[in-house]
Amino acid sequence: MEPNEHKNRTIGVVGGGQLAQMLAIAGKKLGIGVIVQTGKRTDPAVMEAVDVVLSDIKDISGTKQLSTLSNCVTFENEWIDLDGLSLLE
């Protein structure tokens, strides 16, 4: 996928578990794509996502890449590296 190809209709999710999967399924019904950042191609959300950033959820460079592909970014869980995220400002 080219950067910004889906940017105006895409949510980036850090994490690829069941919550991200449910968001991707719901998003499809609304014409909104979900891109997930996850370290495993076998995570549940991967099969429903429009794209995947294959990068561990703690990898800030992966989150930066996700942010360039998405209109907004959200997190599937509460384990957020706030210090690392501050570098993306």
C-alpha positions in Angstrom: 0.0 0.0 0.0 1.2 3.5 -0.8 1.5 6.0 2.0 -1.8 7.9 2.4 -3.7 5.7 0.0 -6.4 5.1 2.5 -5.6 7.9 4.9 -9.0 9.7 5.0 -11.0 6.6 5.7 -8.6 4.5 7.8 -8.0 3.8 11.5 -4.7 2.5 12.6 -4.7 0.1 15.6 -1.7 -0.7 17.6 -2.4 -4.4 18.4 -3.9 -7.2 16.4 -6.1 -9.1 18.8 -9.8 -9.6 19.0 -10.7 -6.0 19.8 -8.9 -4.8 16.7 -10.6 -7.6 14.7 -14.1 -6.5 15.9 -13.2 -2.9 15.0 -12.1 -4.0 11.5 -15.3 -5.9 11.0 -17.5 -3.0 12.1 -15.4 -0.6 10.0 -15.9 -2.5 6.8 -19.7 -2.0 7.2 -19.1 1.7 7.4 -16.5 1.9 4.6 -13.7 2.5 7.0 -10.5 0.4 6.8 -8.5 -0.7 9.7 -4.7 -1.1 9.5 -3.1 -3.0 12.4 0.4 -3.0 13.8 1.2 -6.4 15.2 4.2 -8.6 15.4 2.4 -11.7 14.3 0.7 -12.5 11.0 -1.5 -15.0 12.9 -3.1 -12.4 15.1 -7.0 -12.3 14.8 -7.2 -8.8 13.3 -4.8 -9.5 10.5 -7.4 -11.4 8.4 -9.9 -8.5 8.6 -7.5 -5.6 8.3 -7.0 -3.7 5.0 -3.2 -3.7 5.7 -0.7 -4.7 8.4 2.4 -3.1 9.8 4.3 -6.1 10.8 6.1 -4.7 13.8 5.9 -5.4 17.5 3.4 -3.2 19.3 6.2 -1.7 21.4 8.2 -0.7 18.3 7.7 3.1 18.0 9.1 3.1 14.4 6.2 0.7 13.5 3.7 3.0 15.2 5.2 5.9 13.2 4.7 4.0 10.0 1.2 3.1 11.0 0.5 6.8 11.6 1.6 7.7 8.1 -0.9 5.2 6.7 -3.9 6.1 8.9 -6.1 9.0 9.5 -5.9 8.4 13.3 -4.3 5.8 15.6 -5.8 4.0 18.6 -4.5 1.4 20.9 -6.0 -2.0 21.5 -4.7 -2.2 25.1 -3.4 0.0 27.9 0.3 -1.0 27.6 1.4 2.2 25.9 5.0 3.5 25.8 4.2 7.1 26.5 7.9 8.1 26.4 8.3 6.5 23.0 5.1 8.1 21.6 6.2 11.5 22.7 8.9 11.2 20.0 6.2 11.1 17.3 4.9 14.6 18.1 
